[in-house]
Amino acid sequence: MIPNLLADKKILLGVTGSIAIYKSLELIRLFIKAGAEVKVLMSEDAKRFITPLTFEAISQNEVLHSGTENWNNELNHIHIGKWADIFVIAPASVNTINKLSHGIADNLLTQSVIAYIKPIVIAPSANTNMILNAFTQESLSKLLAHGMHIVAPQSKLLACNDEGMGALADVEKIFYQTASILLEDSFWKERDVIITGGGTIEKIDDVRCLSNFSSGKQAFALALAYYIKGARVTLISSHEMPTTALPITFLHVKSSEEFKYTLEAAVQVAKLSKKEPYVLMAAAISDYIPKTKYHGKLKKETLGQEISLELVLNEDILAGIDKTGLKVIGFKAEMDETSAQQSANKMLIKKGLHAVCLNILKEENHFGSANNTVEFITAETSFTLPLSSKFEIAQKIVELSKSL
């Protein structure tokens, strides 16, 4: 988890009677590791599964429930709502969901929700038939229409041995959606951001390929950073996603040809949106590709002791993008410090970009490393982002790109 991502944020976690309640303990750990303070509110049915003492040990705060509510201090359903920046109910039982949709406040948890005026996140958990029941579905739709955020349950084998929709969403997914609500920036909200990452894989034959050492880590960090600020993110990469918890569009490609057509299609869709889209070309596209692609496997017995591989100059995908109505940021990796700046400025002008992120590779920020250092270059200015984690670099790029 990213340290200090949620620093100084106050999260109220409501837990209801569900077998999935044990997953709430891991959710609390994720929030705390990210720097947030967490307080827990338990329904009476929740106490049948896990004792309040367990939640107090994990959260390091006294748990609010019917036996501890006190009007001589701030441990009550009114003051705890004023304290919290966000109210997350995970797991949320069908009983709680249906009560809330009708404004019923007949217990401590529902009273707290009705009195709460800031963002509310609901993560349902129940048997498949209970979740898919028409009353429950109507209630979820109503809560969504009233501005509550629903983290949809997942389909899997349930504790009751039924298989289907109803299991609590992965705690990592609940964490990231909560973080996105807390850290949302109106500039990025509902704005499309397309990011490419990884290195291209160019086939020589059906077994061998020409590629490079790009890890795709910076592209994923960018996808996460833009998503957390509220953007609609599309990540096009030759590497698999490190997590499926992020509700972003992920498109897996390999060759430069696949990158090109997938990117062009994504750009066409993004241009239909109301806000000006952004494209960040962090992928390492091969400068040269094999002239001939062979079918099957080339046999060394027939090739002999030596083989010559003919390469041809590849199409410049970034230069060829129709940049009308787009903000486009290129990425350039260099090893020669003496010519890197000149090369980046040339790229900026020649390819008609709004900015270039120059990465001079060294021992501390080599391919695949966890850290990076970037110079953010525009036609007017240049900002040096010192060595830090790739996510921290991504966060700074998000802020700098707002001014393009």
Secondary structure, DSSP 8 states (H G I E B T S, - for coil): --TTTTTT-EEEEEE-S-GGGHHHHHHHHHHHHTT-EEEEEE-TTGGGTS-HHHHHHHHSS--BSTTT--SSSS-STTHHHHH-SEEEEEEE-HHHHHHHHTT---SHHHHHHHT--S-EEEEE---HHHHHSHHHHHHHHHHHHTT-EE---EEEE-TTS-EEEEE---HHHHHHHHHHHHH--TTTTT-EEEEEESB--EESSSS-EE-----SHHHHHHHHHHHHTT-EEEEEESS--S-S-S-SEEEE--SHHHHHHHHHHHHHHHTTSSS--EEEE-SB--SEEES---SS---HHHH-S-----EEE---HHHHS--TT-EEEEEEEES-HHHHHHHHHHHHHHTT-SEEEEEE--GGG-TT-SEEEEEEE-SS-EEEEEEEEHHHHHHHHHHHHTT-
